[in-house]
Amino acid sequence: MAEPRWSVGINFDSKCNARCAHCCVSSSPNATANLDDDLVDNIVDELLREPNVREIGLTGGEPLIRRARTMSIIARITASGRVASCVTNGFWGGHTPSRRPSPGRVRGCRTAGAHAELRRLPLALRQT
Ligand code: SF4
């Protein structure tokens, strides 16, 4: 059987702690477009049943302002043996290590491009 090849991204919440002029998805702290949590869970379940799916990515907005929710989805994906990815602006990189996503669970993290403005953004707009 051929190796699974699909990489699928889910843009589940447009809210972001940044307000970049170049943002192509109109994200900002005031953005309200989002997918219902139950719908996202159903989409992930369906993707995990699809043998051609190799990777499921989470994006927004800034997924890690909903850190617990995002890490929970990532845990479900990786527990199934699939690759999980998360597109983040890296705002958490300048905060205390205890607030960063667990390093043991993060691979391929490229934070070198995170700039000073993003590191000074509020840690979270909401906790879920
Ligand atoms: S950090 Fe990314 S998602 Fe957030 S406003 Fe900037 S470009 Fe958009």
Residues whose N, C-alpha, C, O or C-beta is under 5 A from the ligand:
A	BS01	SF4	C16 A18 R19 C20 C23 S27 S28 G60 G61 E62 N89
